[in-house]
Amino acid sequence: MRKILSKKSLVSISALLALILTASLSLFATAQEADPLKILMITGGGPWHDYATQKDQIEDGLLERLSNIDITTDYEGGDTITMESTDFHFSRHSQDDWAADFDVVIYNHCNLQVKDESYVKGIIDQHVKHQVPAVMLHCPIHLYQYAEGDAAAEWWDFVGALSYFHEKEDHPNTSPYTIEVLEPLHPIMQNYPRSWRTPAGELYLIIDMHESATPLSHAYSVETDSYTETAWIHEYKGVRVFTSSLGHHNVSMGSDVNLNLVASGVLWAAGKLEEDGSPAAGYEGERGLGWISLLGDTLNGWIESGGVVDWRSGAWYGRELVYPTIDNTVTGESFRLDGDTLIVEGDQRNLFYDGLIAGGMFQNFEFKVDVYTYPGSASGIYFHTSYEEDGPPVSGYEAQINASRTGESKTGSLVGVSEVQTAPHGDNEWFSYYIKVDGKKVTIKVNGETVNEFTEPSDKDDPASLRWGTIGLESVGDGSRVHFRNPMIRLLPDNN
């Protein structure tokens, strides 16, 4: 029998549809109201950088993290294979009022031997005339030091700092360095980990920082036995300038951490970055800002428990030190990579993050990962935890993963603390798992729906509590098989 809806029900449905339509139109209107952000990228020149690759890394990174942006890329000087050949001018800079067409200009270029004073000053004059912000990446910090007159000094005033050399020991394979944030609450740096060990070296050494510049981060130089700034903001005659010294190697330029920084710097320079580090309305990208992948194409940066190294052996002094990370391999004992999928199957072991992002010491954060469970299988995600050689960690919490395994907590549970009675997903399907820690509050979502909220008692003070710690994944053994993909973390401001 066909059921006939009452007039009251029809009115309710109509009201609901109208509400949905209004919300959709509101979001559409917001996107329409925001003018496209017109970005010019000047790149190329010099035999020292792979700008052919980096231009794509930067462009793809921005398009992934932001929306409503229009990028124009000027790539020239690709044939400058010697230092002497880098005395060339970018063709756009010869055009009248070229800066008037753009909202921000990214410079990632190295025409180092330019000596024409009027060319250098003409670039700066265009930025000032049209009040167009600039983003300087790596080599522009060193540029035009051979220019005639006072062009070099004016360029460095524009950049906000004086610098003309970098660490040279074993160049170009200089040692990686650790970047530490100086202004964690600045909107740009809210999308950056408090510390990050770069994957490659060539640390630029800053001779003098402009009085009006604000350093955002620094790194320690072994060669000079001193700290040197690595990112800063500056204003030159009303023009916002963001500068980062990182980017000599592709592995550094194309990293999640660096691309988040570049995207945040572009938005800040253009006045489109909110105080909390989020993009202004209409510029939010699908990926979002601040998200960092914790897993690459190897298991580098992770440590597997269960006999990876004998911690009880004699003192390390006098013998080779072997760190228990799974370097340059895709296969551990119970954890192995198959393409972009981490397969968890085997004996009871745990896998802990011990990589370059904040040394694995996380306090407030958002974590997300895609998970697939087989029938009768289970796993867990430990957080605020630390390496444990055998058995479950004694510190932190475990967010359970389990749809059908008997006798264990269900997905979304904080094991032994805050239980979820019914699994919010089934086996043989991918689902998204999200964990947020903010102060004493933990929020867990499955497929975008909140399934557990827990606030830790203020007087709780034991190892199994919210302090600091890393992320761990669990292999429960006993025939269990679970897959993970895309583990990512976004660090939030720490508690004072």
C-alpha positions as CSV (number, residue, x, y, z in Angstrom):
1,M,0.0,0.0,0.0
2,R,1.3,3.4,-0.9
3,K,1.7,5.7,2.0
4,I,0.4,9.2,1.6
5,L,2.3,11.9,3.4
6,S,0.3,14.4,5.5
7,K,0.2,18.1,4.7
8,K,2.3,18.7,7.9
9,S,4.9,16.2,6.7
10,L,5.1,17.9,3.3
11,V,5.5,21.2,4.9
12,S,8.4,19.9,7.0
13,I,10.1,18.3,4.0
14,S,9.7,21.5,2.0
15,A,11.2,23.5,4.9
16,L,14.1,21.1,5.1
17,L,14.8,21.3,1.4
18,A,14.6,25.1,1.5
19,L,17.2,25.1,4.4
20,I,19.5,22.8,2.4
21,L,19.2,25.0,-0.7
22,T,19.8,28.2,1.3
23,A,22.9,26.7,2.9
24,S,24.2,25.6,-0.5
25,L,23.6,29.0,-2.1
26,S,25.3,30.6,0.8
27,L,28.4,28.6,0.3
28,F,28.3,29.2,-3.4
29,A,27.9,32.9,-2.8
30,T,30.9,33.0,-0.5
31,A,33.0,31.4,-3.2
32,Q,31.7,33.7,-5.8
33,E,32.3,36.8,-3.6
34,A,36.0,36.0,-3.2
35,D,37.9,37.3,-6.2
36,P,40.4,34.8,-7.6
37,L,43.9,35.3,-6.2
38,K,46.2,36.0,-9.1
39,I,49.7,34.6,-8.5
40,L,52.7,35.2,-10.6
41,M,55.7,32.8,-10.1
42,I,59.1,33.9,-11.5
43,T,61.4,30.9,-11.7
44,G,64.5,29.6,-13.4
45,G,68.1,30.4,-14.0
46,G,71.4,29.0,-12.7
47,P,72.9,25.5,-12.8
48,W,72.3,24.8,-9.1
49,H,68.6,24.2,-8.8
50,D,66.1,22.0,-10.6
51,Y,63.5,24.7,-11.3
52,A,61.9,22.6,-14.0
53,T,60.7,20.3,-11.2
54,Q,60.3,22.8,-8.5
55,K,57.9,25.0,-10.5
56,D,55.5,22.0,-10.7
57,Q,56.0,21.1,-7.0
58,I,55.1,24.6,-6.0
59,E,52.2,25.0,-8.4
60,D,50.7,21.6,-7.6
61,G,51.2,22.2,-3.9
62,L,49.3,25.4,-3.9
63,L,46.5,24.1,-6.1
64,E,46.1,21.1,-3.7
65,R,46.0,23.3,-0.5
66,L,44.1,26.3,-1.8
67,S,41.2,27.1,-4.0
68,N,40.2,30.1,-6.1
69,I,43.7,30.8,-7.2
70,D,45.1,31.6,-10.7
71,I,48.8,30.8,-11.1
72,T,50.9,32.2,-14.0
73,T,54.4,30.7,-14.2
74,D,57.3,32.5,-16.0
75,Y,60.0,29.8,-16.4
76,E,63.1,31.1,-18.1
77,G,66.8,30.6,-17.9
78,G,66.6,26.8,-18.2
79,D,69.7,26.7,-20.3
80,T,71.9,28.6,-17.9
81,I,74.3,25.9,-17.1
82,T,77.2,28.0,-15.9
83,M,77.5,30.8,-13.4
84,E,78.6,33.2,-16.1
85,S,75.4,32.6,-18.1
86,T,73.1,33.7,-15.3
87,D,73.3,37.4,-16.2
88,F,69.8,37.5,-17.9
89,H,66.6,39.4,-17.4
90,F,63.2,37.8,-17.1
91,S,61.2,39.1,-20.0
92,R,58.1,40.1,-18.0
93,H,60.3,42.5,-16.0
94,S,60.8,44.5,-19.2
95,Q,57.1,45.2,-19.6
96,D,55.4,48.3,-18.4
97,D,53.3,48.0,-15.2
98,W,53.7,44.2,-15.3
99,A,52.9,43.9,-11.5
100,A,49.5,45.5,-11.9
101,D,48.0,42.2,-13.2
102,F,48.8,40.2,-10.0
103,D,47.9,40.0,-6.3
104,V,51.2,38.4,-5.2
105,V,54.5,37.4,-6.8
106,I,56.5,34.3,-5.9
107,Y,60.2,34.4,-6.6
108,N,62.1,31.1,-6.8
109,H,64.9,32.0,-9.3
110,C,68.6,32.4,-9.6
111,N,69.8,34.8,-12.3
112,L,72.7,35.5,-9.9
113,Q,75.0,37.5,-12.2
114,V,72.7,40.3,-13.1
115,K,74.6,43.6,-12.8
116,D,72.1,46.0,-14.3
117,E,71.2,48.5,-11.5
118,S,68.0,49.7,-13.2
119,Y,66.7,46.2,-13.8
120,V,66.9,45.3,-10.1
121,K,65.5,48.6,-8.9
122,G,62.8,48.4,-11.5
123,I,61.5,45.1,-10.0
124,I,61.2,46.7,-6.6
125,D,59.6,49.9,-8.0
126,Q,56.9,47.8,-9.6
127,H,56.0,46.2,-6.3
128,V,55.9,49.5,-4.5
129,K,54.0,51.3,-7.2
130,H,51.2,48.7,-7.4
131,Q,51.6,47.5,-3.7
132,V,52.0,43.9,-4.8
133,P,53.3,41.5,-2.1
134,A,56.2,39.2,-2.7
135,V,57.2,35.7,-1.5
136,M,60.9,34.9,-1.7
137,L,62.0,31.3,-1.7
138,H,65.7,30.3,-1.2
139,C,68.0,31.8,-3.9
140,P,66.4,35.3,-4.2
141,I,67.9,36.0,-0.7
142,H,71.3,35.9,-2.4
143,L,70.5,37.6,-5.6
144,Y,71.9,40.7,-7.2
145,Q,74.9,41.0,-4.9
146,Y,77.0,41.9,-8.0
147,A,74.7,44.6,-9.3
148,E,76.0,48.1,-9.9
149,G,75.4,51.0,-7.6
150,D,73.3,50.4,-4.5
151,A,71.0,47.9,-6.2
152,A,72.1,45.0,-4.0
153,A,71.5,47.0,-0.8
154,E,68.1,48.0,-2.0
155,W,67.2,44.4,-2.9
156,W,68.3,43.2,0.5
157,D,66.2,45.9,2.1
158,F,63.3,44.6,0.0
159,V,64.0,41.0,1.1
160,G,64.3,42.1,4.7
161,A,67.7,40.5,5.4
162,L,71.3,40.5,4.3
163,S,72.7,37.1,3.2
164,Y,75.2,36.1,0.5
165,F,76.6,32.7,1.5
166,H,75.5,29.3,3.0
167,E,77.1,26.3,4.8
168,K,79.6,24.9,2.4
169,E,81.1,21.8,4.1
170,D,80.5,18.8,1.7
171,H,78.5,21.1,-0.6
172,P,76.0,20.4,-2.2
173,N,75.4,17.5,0.1
174,T,75.6,19.6,3.3
175,S,74.0,18.2,6.4
176,P,70.3,18.4,7.1
177,Y,69.4,20.9,9.8
178,T,66.6,21.3,12.3
179,I,64.2,24.2,11.9
180,E,62.6,25.5,15.1
181,V,59.6,27.8,15.2
182,L,60.1,31.2,17.0
183,E,56.6,32.5,16.6
184,P,54.2,29.5,17.0
185,L,51.1,31.7,17.2
186,H,51.8,33.7,14.0
187,P,49.1,32.7,11.4
188,I,51.8,31.4,9.0
189,M,53.5,29.2,11.6
190,Q,50.3,27.7,12.9
191,N,50.5,25.4,9.9
192,Y,54.1,24.4,10.8
193,P,55.5,21.8,13.3
194,R,57.3,23.3,16.3
195,S,60.5,21.7,14.9
196,W,61.4,19.8,11.7
197,R,64.5,18.1,10.6
198,T,65.0,18.9,7.0
199,P,65.6,16.0,4.6
200,A,68.5,17.8,2.9
201,G,70.9,20.6,3.7
202,E,72.4,23.9,2.4
203,L,71.5,26.2,5.2
204,Y,71.5,29.9,4.2
205,L,73.4,32.1,6.7
206,I,71.9,35.4,7.6
207,I,74.4,38.2,8.1
208,D,71.9,40.9,9.3
209,M,68.1,41.0,9.7
210,H,66.3,44.2,8.9
211,E,65.0,46.0,12.0
212,S,61.4,45.8,10.8
213,A,61.6,42.1,10.0
214,T,60.0,39.5,12.3
215,P,61.9,36.1,12.3
216,L,59.5,33.2,12.3
217,S,61.9,30.3,12.6
218,H,65.6,29.6,12.9
219,A,68.1,26.7,12.7
220,Y,71.5,26.0,14.2
221,S,74.5,26.1,12.0
222,V,77.3,23.7,12.9
223,E,79.8,25.5,10.7
224,T,79.3,28.9,12.4
225,D,78.2,27.6,15.9
226,S,75.3,29.9,15.9
227,Y,71.6,30.2,15.0
228,T,70.4,31.7,11.8
229,E,66.9,32.7,10.7
230,T,65.2,30.5,8.1
231,A,61.8,32.3,7.6
232,W,60.6,35.8,8.3
233,I,58.0,38.5,7.4
234,H,58.8,42.0,6.5
235,E,57.1,45.2,5.1
236,Y,58.9,47.3,2.6
237,K,57.3,50.7,1.8
238,G,53.8,49.2,2.5
239,V,54.5,46.0,0.6
240,R,54.3,42.7,2.5
241,V,57.2,40.3,2.0
242,F,57.4,36.7,3.2
243,T,60.8,34.9,2.9
244,S,61.9,31.3,3.4
245,S,65.5,30.2,2.9
246,L,64.7,26.6,2.4
247,G,64.5,25.0,-1.1
248,H,67.9,24.1,-2.6
249,H,66.9,20.4,-3.0
250,N,63.7,19.1,-4.6
251,V,63.1,16.8,-1.6
252,S,63.0,19.9,0.6
253,M,61.0,22.1,-1.7
254,G,58.4,19.4,-2.4
255,S,57.9,18.3,1.2
256,D,54.5,18.7,2.9
257,V,56.0,20.9,5.6
258,N,57.6,23.3,3.1
259,L,54.6,23.5,0.8
260,N,52.3,24.2,3.7
261,L,54.7,27.0,4.6
262,V,54.7,28.4,1.1
263,A,50.9,28.3,0.8
264,S,50.5,30.0,4.2
265,G,53.1,32.6,3.2
266,V,51.3,33.4,0.0
267,L,48.0,33.8,1.7
268,W,49.5,36.0,4.5
269,A,51.3,38.2,1.9
270,A,48.1,38.7,0.0
271,G,46.1,39.3,3.2
272,K,44.0,36.1,2.9
273,L,45.2,34.2,6.0
274,E,43.1,34.3,9.1
275,E,44.6,34.7,12.6
276,D,44.2,31.0,13.3
277,G,46.2,30.1,10.2
278,S,43.2,29.1,8.1
279,P,42.6,30.5,4.6
280,A,40.1,33.3,4.3
281,A,36.6,32.3,3.1
282,G,36.6,31.3,-0.5
283,Y,40.3,30.1,-0.6
284,E,40.1,26.8,1.3
285,G,41.5,23.9,-0.7
286,E,40.5,20.2,-0.6
287,R,43.6,19.1,1.3
288,G,43.7,22.1,3.7
289,L,46.7,23.7,5.3
290,G,49.0,22.2,7.8
291,W,48.5,18.5,7.0
292,I,51.7,16.5,6.9
293,S,52.0,12.9,5.7
294,L,53.8,10.6,8.2
295,L,54.4,7.8,5.6
296,G,56.4,8.0,2.4
297,D,57.4,5.2,0.0
298,T,59.5,3.5,2.7
299,L,59.1,2.9,6.4
300,N,61.7,5.6,7.2
301,G,61.0,7.4,10.4
302,W,59.1,4.5,12.0
303,I,60.3,2.0,14.6
304,E,58.9,-1.5,15.0
305,S,58.8,-3.2,18.4
306,G,59.6,-6.7,19.3
307,G,63.4,-7.3,19.0
308,V,64.4,-4.7,16.4
309,V,67.4,-3.9,18.6
310,D,68.6,-5.4,21.8
311,W,68.3,-2.5,24.2
312,R,69.9,-4.7,27.0
313,S,73.2,-5.3,25.2
314,G,76.4,-3.7,26.5
315,A,77.1,0.0,26.4
316,W,77.1,1.6,23.0
317,Y,80.4,3.3,23.7
318,G,83.2,1.8,21.6
319,R,80.9,0.1,19.1
320,E,78.8,1.1,16.1
321,L,75.5,2.7,17.1
322,V,72.5,1.2,15.2
323,Y,69.3,3.1,15.5
324,P,66.1,1.0,15.6
325,T,64.3,2.7,12.8
326,I,63.3,0.8,9.6
327,D,65.4,2.9,7.3
328,N,65.3,2.5,3.5
329,T,63.0,-0.5,3.5
330,V,59.4,-1.3,2.9
331,T,59.2,-4.4,5.0
332,G,59.3,-4.9,8.8
333,E,58.2,-8.0,10.7
334,S,54.4,-7.3,11.1
335,F,54.3,-4.1,9.1
336,R,55.0,-3.8,5.3
337,L,54.3,-1.3,2.6
338,D,52.6,-2.4,-0.7
339,G,52.6,0.8,-2.8
340,D,50.7,3.4,-0.7
341,T,49.1,0.8,1.6
342,L,50.6,-0.2,5.0
343,I,49.7,-3.9,5.6
344,V,49.5,-4.9,9.2
345,E,49.7,-8.7,9.6
346,G,51.8,-11.0,11.7
347,D,52.8,-11.3,15.3
348,Q,51.8,-8.9,18.0
349,R,54.0,-5.8,17.5
350,N,53.7,-2.1,17.4
351,L,55.0,0.5,14.9
352,F,55.9,3.9,16.4
353,Y,56.5,7.2,14.6
354,D,60.1,8.4,15.3
355,G,60.6,10.7,12.3
356,L,61.5,14.3,11.3
357,I,58.2,16.0,12.4
358,A,58.7,17.5,15.9
359,G,60.8,14.4,16.8
360,G,57.5,12.5,17.2
361,M,56.6,14.5,20.3
362,F,53.1,15.7,19.7
363,Q,50.7,17.5,22.2
364,N,47.7,19.0,20.4
365,F,47.0,17.7,17.0
366,E,44.6,16.3,14.4
367,F,45.4,12.9,13.0
368,K,43.6,11.1,10.1
369,V,44.1,7.9,8.3
370,D,42.1,5.6,6.0
371,V,41.6,2.1,7.4
372,Y,40.4,-1.3,5.9
373,T,39.7,-4.3,8.2
374,Y,39.2,-7.9,7.3
375,P,36.7,-10.0,9.2
376,G,37.8,-10.9,12.7
377,S,40.7,-8.4,12.6
378,A,41.6,-5.5,14.8
379,S,44.2,-2.9,15.4
380,G,44.7,0.3,17.3
381,I,46.1,3.8,17.1
382,Y,48.2,4.8,20.1
383,F,48.7,8.5,20.8
384,H,50.6,10.5,23.5
385,T,52.6,7.3,23.7
386,S,56.2,6.2,23.5
387,Y,58.2,3.2,22.2
388,E,57.7,0.0,24.1
389,E,59.8,-3.0,23.2
390,D,57.2,-5.7,24.1
391,G,53.4,-5.5,24.6
392,P,51.1,-2.5,24.6
393,P,52.6,0.9,25.6
394,V,52.2,2.0,29.2
395,S,51.8,5.7,28.2
396,G,49.0,7.5,26.4
397,Y,45.8,6.1,25.0
398,E,44.7,3.6,22.4
399,A,41.9,4.4,19.9
400,Q,40.6,1.0,18.9
401,I,39.9,-0.4,15.4
402,N,37.6,-3.4,15.3
403,A,34.3,-4.1,13.5
404,S,33.8,-7.9,14.2
405,R,36.5,-9.3,16.4
406,T,35.0,-10.7,19.6
407,G,36.1,-9.8,23.0
408,E,37.6,-6.5,22.1
409,S,36.5,-2.8,22.1
410,K,34.8,-1.5,19.0
411,T,36.2,1.1,16.6
412,G,36.2,4.6,18.1
413,S,36.7,3.4,21.6
414,L,39.4,4.7,23.9
415,V,40.3,1.3,25.3
416,G,39.4,1.0,28.9
417,V,38.4,4.6,29.3
418,S,35.5,5.6,26.9
419,E,33.9,2.7,25.0
420,V,31.9,2.7,21.8
421,Q,29.3,-0.1,21.9
422,T,28.6,-0.6,18.2
423,A,31.2,-0.4,15.4
424,P,30.4,2.6,13.1
425,H,31.7,0.7,10.0
426,G,31.8,-2.8,8.5
427,D,34.7,-5.1,7.5
428,N,35.9,-5.2,3.9
429,E,35.5,-1.5,3.3
430,W,37.7,1.6,3.6
431,F,36.7,4.1,6.2
432,S,38.3,7.4,7.5
433,Y,39.5,7.6,11.1
434,Y,40.1,10.9,12.7
435,I,41.5,11.7,16.2
436,K,41.8,15.2,17.6
437,V,43.6,16.1,20.9
438,D,43.1,19.6,22.1
439,G,44.2,20.1,25.7
440,K,42.3,17.5,27.8
441,K,39.7,16.8,25.2
442,V,39.8,13.9,22.7
443,T,37.5,13.7,19.7
444,I,37.2,10.6,17.5
445,K,35.3,10.6,14.1
446,V,34.6,7.8,11.7
447,N,33.7,8.7,8.2
448,G,33.2,12.3,9.3
449,E,30.8,11.5,12.1
450,T,31.7,12.0,15.8
451,V,31.6,8.6,17.6
452,N,33.4,9.5,20.8
453,E,34.2,12.5,22.9
454,F,36.3,12.2,26.0
455,T,37.6,14.8,28.4
456,E,40.4,13.7,30.7
457,P,39.9,14.5,34.4
458,S,42.0,17.5,35.4
459,D,43.6,15.6,38.3
460,K,44.7,12.6,36.2
461,D,48.5,12.4,36.4
462,D,50.0,9.1,35.4
463,P,51.8,7.7,32.4
464,A,48.5,6.8,30.7
465,S,47.4,10.4,30.4
466,L,47.5,13.3,28.0
467,R,51.0,14.8,28.1
468,W,53.2,14.5,25.1
469,G,54.0,11.6,22.8
470,T,54.1,10.0,19.4
471,I,51.7,8.0,17.2
472,G,51.7,4.2,17.2
473,L,49.9,1.5,15.2
474,E,49.1,-2.0,16.5
475,S,49.4,-5.5,15.1
476,V,47.4,-7.7,17.4
477,G,48.5,-11.0,15.8
478,D,46.3,-14.1,15.8
479,G,45.4,-14.0,12.1
480,S,44.4,-10.3,12.0
481,R,44.9,-8.3,8.8
482,V,44.4,-4.5,8.7
483,H,45.4,-1.9,6.0
484,F,46.3,1.7,6.5
485,R,46.6,4.5,3.9
486,N,47.5,8.2,4.1
487,P,48.4,8.7,7.8
488,M,48.5,12.5,8.2
489,I,48.9,14.8,11.1
490,R,48.2,18.5,11.6
491,L,49.8,20.0,14.7
492,L,47.8,22.5,16.7
493,P,49.2,25.2,19.1
494,D,50.5,23.6,22.2
495,N,49.2,24.3,25.7
496,N,51.1,27.0,27.6
